[in-house]
Amino acid sequence: ERLTILCCASMDGEKRKLLVIGKSKNPRCFKGVKNLPVDYTANSNAWMIKEIFTEWLIKWDNELHHDVLLLVDNCTAHVVTVKFKHINLVFLPSNTTSIHFIKKLIYFIN
């Protein structure tokens, strides 16, 4: 089984609800579960795709009451054509999503 998890946090420690992407739209393990502590969606590979990322951004943009700057890597799923009211996407340069960079980023987010 494979899962993809999208994590998003601000510099002041505010954390968005995790987005979990699985393969099954209705996993058996969710049977009888009414509420999840995460947002869940699915596609056949459990990958982040442009449609899922765009939907997540639109939902977040509609909830926001202030402007945010979102740093994202250059994955093709992150390239969106929608204009947002409150979200400004900034793409990291190629090859900057190394483990060393991510460790530093996580350290500063925490």
Residue frames as qw, qx, qy, qz and C-alpha x, y, z in Angstrom:
[[0.000, 0.889, 0.459, 0.000, 0.00, 0.00, 0.00],
 [0.418, 0.160, 0.022, 0.894, 1.15, 3.51, -0.77],
 [0.099, -0.886, -0.416, 0.180, 0.13, 6.89, 0.65],
 [0.370, 0.401, -0.003, 0.838, 1.12, 10.43, -0.21],
 [0.331, -0.746, -0.466, 0.342, 0.87, 13.03, 2.53],
 [0.245, 0.657, 0.066, 0.710, 0.81, 16.78, 1.97],
 [0.479, -0.574, -0.403, 0.529, 2.00, 18.81, 4.98],
 [0.202, 0.664, 0.137, 0.706, 1.68, 22.58, 5.19],
 [0.491, -0.663, -0.379, 0.419, 2.69, 24.89, 8.04],
 [0.168, 0.931, 0.018, 0.325, 3.32, 28.58, 8.45],
 [0.446, 0.421, -0.469, 0.635, 6.36, 30.22, 9.97],
 [0.323, -0.457, 0.370, -0.742, 4.32, 31.10, 13.07],
 [0.149, -0.120, 0.942, -0.277, 3.46, 27.44, 13.67],
 [0.690, 0.261, 0.228, -0.636, -0.04, 27.33, 12.21],
 [0.194, -0.151, 0.928, 0.279, -0.55, 23.91, 10.62],
 [0.628, 0.133, -0.306, -0.703, -3.01, 22.93, 7.93],
 [0.859, -0.059, 0.434, -0.264, -4.87, 19.66, 8.24],
 [0.300, -0.318, 0.811, 0.390, -2.85, 16.92, 6.53],
 [0.743, 0.400, -0.149, -0.516, -3.99, 15.83, 3.08],
 [0.491, -0.242, 0.833, 0.081, -3.63, 12.07, 2.67],
 [0.637, 0.427, -0.354, -0.535, -3.83, 10.52, -0.80],
 [0.568, -0.167, 0.804, -0.060, -4.51, 6.80, -1.02],
 [0.027, 0.082, -0.829, -0.552, -5.40, 4.36, -3.78],
 [0.110, -0.455, -0.877, -0.110, -8.94, 3.49, -2.69],
 [0.204, -0.488, -0.151, -0.835, -11.82, 5.98, -2.56],
 [0.710, -0.492, 0.062, -0.500, -13.41, 4.02, 0.29],
 [0.318, 0.375, -0.841, 0.228, -10.75, 1.99, 2.12],
 [0.687, -0.359, -0.623, -0.106, -12.03, -0.86, 4.25],
 [0.465, -0.140, -0.535, 0.692, -10.14, 0.54, 7.23],
 [0.124, -0.114, 0.082, -0.982, -12.46, 3.60, 7.15],
 [0.451, -0.399, -0.708, -0.369, -15.60, 1.46, 7.55],
 [0.508, -0.665, -0.531, 0.131, -17.65, 2.90, 10.38],
 [0.409, -0.273, -0.129, 0.861, -15.41, 5.97, 10.70],
 [0.155, 0.868, 0.469, -0.037, -17.47, 9.16, 10.60],
 [0.085, 0.986, -0.140, 0.009, -14.72, 11.78, 10.86],
 [0.847, 0.122, -0.108, 0.506, -11.02, 11.69, 10.05],
 [0.376, -0.790, -0.011, 0.485, -8.41, 14.00, 11.57],
 [0.273, -0.306, 0.528, 0.744, -7.07, 14.48, 8.01],
 [0.626, 0.527, -0.057, -0.573, -8.46, 15.29, 4.59],
 [0.543, -0.116, 0.804, 0.212, -8.47, 12.15, 2.45],
 [0.642, 0.579, -0.125, -0.487, -8.68, 11.69, -1.30],
 [0.736, -0.122, 0.643, 0.175, -7.67, 8.95, -3.73],
 [0.590, 0.625, -0.331, -0.389, -6.35, 8.15, -7.17],
 [0.975, 0.139, -0.161, -0.058, -5.08, 4.92, -8.71],
 [0.694, 0.349, -0.410, 0.478, -1.41, 5.53, -7.82],
 [0.552, -0.732, -0.287, 0.277, -1.88, 7.44, -4.54],
 [0.519, 0.078, 0.077, 0.848, 0.14, 10.26, -6.10],
 [0.051, 0.687, 0.190, -0.699, -0.23, 14.00, -5.87],
 [0.405, 0.405, 0.588, 0.571, -1.64, 15.14, -9.18],
 [0.071, 0.169, 0.105, 0.978, -2.44, 18.60, -10.49],
 [0.434, -0.502, -0.485, -0.570, -6.20, 18.19, -9.96],
 [0.658, -0.526, -0.493, 0.217, -5.82, 17.18, -6.30],
 [0.449, -0.179, -0.179, 0.857, -3.31, 19.95, -5.57],
 [0.068, -0.297, -0.266, -0.914, -5.48, 22.56, -7.30],
 [0.537, -0.569, -0.528, -0.330, -8.59, 21.43, -5.40],
 [0.631, -0.438, -0.414, 0.489, -6.67, 21.60, -2.10],
 [0.289, -0.022, -0.013, 0.957, -5.43, 25.12, -2.91],
 [0.247, -0.443, -0.405, -0.761, -8.90, 26.35, -3.91],
 [0.613, -0.588, -0.527, -0.029, -10.39, 25.03, -0.67],
 [0.562, -0.358, -0.272, 0.694, -7.65, 26.68, 1.39],
 [0.153, 0.177, 0.174, 0.956, -7.86, 29.96, -0.55],
 [0.379, -0.563, -0.473, -0.561, -11.61, 30.12, 0.19],
 [0.658, -0.584, -0.433, 0.194, -10.91, 29.69, 3.93],
 [0.539, -0.064, -0.147, 0.827, -8.18, 32.34, 4.11],
 [0.051, -0.946, -0.317, 0.041, -8.72, 35.90, 5.31],
 [0.219, -0.851, 0.331, 0.344, -5.12, 37.02, 4.78],
 [0.664, 0.649, -0.359, -0.097, -2.46, 36.63, 2.10],
 [0.791, -0.417, 0.426, 0.138, 0.05, 33.78, 2.22],
 [0.360, 0.683, -0.597, -0.217, 3.20, 32.91, 0.33],
 [0.939, -0.112, 0.305, -0.117, 3.45, 29.17, -0.36],
 [0.028, 0.640, -0.727, -0.248, 6.82, 27.63, -1.20],
 [0.927, 0.145, 0.293, -0.183, 6.51, 24.55, -3.41],
 [0.467, -0.330, 0.666, 0.478, 8.95, 22.42, -5.34],
 [0.316, 0.436, -0.420, -0.731, 8.89, 22.17, -9.11],
 [0.342, 0.161, 0.926, -0.003, 6.87, 18.95, -9.29],
 [0.096, -0.171, -0.597, -0.778, 4.56, 19.04, -12.32],
 [0.274, -0.590, -0.759, -0.020, 1.55, 18.46, -10.05],
 [0.273, -0.600, -0.339, 0.671, 2.25, 21.82, -8.39],
 [0.076, -0.062, 0.352, 0.931, 1.94, 23.83, -11.60],
 [0.181, 0.622, 0.731, -0.217, -1.58, 25.29, -11.50],
 [0.187, 0.354, 0.404, 0.823, -3.33, 27.75, -13.79],
 [0.286, -0.796, -0.527, -0.084, -5.84, 29.05, -11.26],
 [0.143, 0.494, -0.233, 0.825, -5.43, 32.57, -9.87],
 [0.482, -0.486, -0.675, 0.275, -5.94, 32.74, -6.12],
 [0.174, -0.901, -0.151, -0.367, -7.19, 35.63, -4.01],
 [0.519, -0.811, 0.238, -0.125, -4.96, 34.95, -0.99],
 [0.852, -0.256, 0.368, 0.269, -2.30, 32.43, -2.09],
 [0.365, 0.833, -0.383, -0.162, 0.86, 33.33, -3.95],
 [0.975, -0.046, 0.141, 0.166, 2.86, 30.29, -5.10],
 [0.073, 0.847, -0.515, -0.110, 6.64, 30.56, -5.22],
 [0.980, 0.161, -0.114, 0.027, 8.49, 27.70, -6.86],
 [0.583, -0.652, 0.410, 0.260, 11.80, 26.58, -5.41],
 [0.331, 0.673, -0.578, -0.321, 14.68, 26.30, -7.86],
 [0.919, 0.154, -0.347, -0.105, 15.41, 22.85, -9.28],
 [0.737, 0.135, -0.544, 0.379, 17.45, 20.50, -7.10],
 [0.072, -0.471, 0.437, -0.763, 16.76, 22.40, -3.87],
 [0.800, -0.339, 0.005, -0.494, 14.48, 19.77, -2.42],
 [0.543, 0.286, -0.752, 0.239, 17.36, 17.67, -1.19],
 [0.679, -0.478, -0.543, 0.122, 17.12, 15.94, 2.17],
 [0.443, -0.133, -0.292, 0.837, 19.51, 18.50, 3.68],
 [0.126, -0.245, -0.152, -0.949, 17.27, 21.38, 2.54],
 [0.594, -0.456, -0.503, -0.431, 14.11, 19.66, 3.75],
 [0.637, -0.346, -0.539, 0.429, 15.66, 18.93, 7.16],
 [0.218, -0.027, -0.173, 0.960, 16.52, 22.62, 7.56],
 [0.332, -0.318, -0.333, -0.823, 13.04, 23.66, 6.46],
 [0.667, -0.452, -0.579, -0.127, 11.37, 21.26, 8.91],
 [0.519, -0.217, -0.452, 0.693, 13.66, 22.48, 11.70],
 [0.028, 0.041, -0.050, 0.998, 12.65, 26.10, 11.12],
 [0.480, -0.375, -0.482, -0.630, 8.95, 25.23, 10.78],
 [0.654, -0.434, -0.600, 0.153, 8.94, 23.45, 14.13]]
